[in-house]
C-alpha cells in the first residue's frame, strides 16, 4: 500500500530513523493539540476559570510578575536549590555507584541499606530536616539530595555491573592493574549510562522541588504556587507549573546534547 521508503511506512516500522522535519512536525503537533485542548476547555467555558485559567490569563500573569521582578527572583531561587542539590548528590553518587557496581564487597556493604532508604518517602523527612538543619537553603537542598541520591546510586551501580567482564579481562591481559581497570575501562564504558542516569534523576530533582519549597520557604516556584493557592490565583499556579516543566525540559535537552558530545561513540 505504501512505498517501501515513504515516510509513513517508516513511521510505523519499529526502530527506523525518520527525517528531522517529520520529527519536528510530530513534536509541534503534540504541543498544538495540548494547547488547543486547554484553550477549548477554558475559553469555551467547559471548565470554570477558577479551576482552569485561559492561556491568555497565564501569559498575563507571567508578564505582570516579570515586570515587577518577582518572577525572576523565584525562578533563580528554584534553580539554585535544584542545581546545588543535584550537583552535590551526583558528585558523591557517581564514584560511589561505580564502586558499588564494580566491587562485590562494596555492593554487599551498601546495597541493603540503600535499598531500604530509597523507598522511604521524602516528604516524611521534611520536618526532620527542618529540625536538624533549620529553615533555609540548606534544608531545601537536603530534600533534593535525599530524593535523588539513593536512586542515582542504585542506577549507576547497575550501569557499572552491566559492563562486560571481557573488557576488564582484556585490560588485565594488556598489563593493566586493578586501579587502571576501574579508571580506564569501567568508568569510560559506564559514561553513557551514567549520563542517562543523571538525565533521568534530574527530572526527579525538579519534581521534588515543590516538596522542598512548600514548607518553610520564602522564595521559589513552589513557594509561589503555595502563596497563589491561598489567594485563589490559579493562573499563577499554572505559570509556576509551566516554568518548572520548561526548566526541566531545558536541562533534559542539555543532558541529551552532553551525551552526544562526549559519548557519541555509544549512539
PyMOL commands that set and color helices and strands:
alter all, ss='L'
color gray80, all
select helices_A, chain A and resi 7-11+20-43+55-67+70-102+104-117+122-133+137-161+165-173+178-214+221-230+234-262+264-266
alter helices_A, ss='H'
color red, helices_A
deselect
rebuild
show_as cartoon
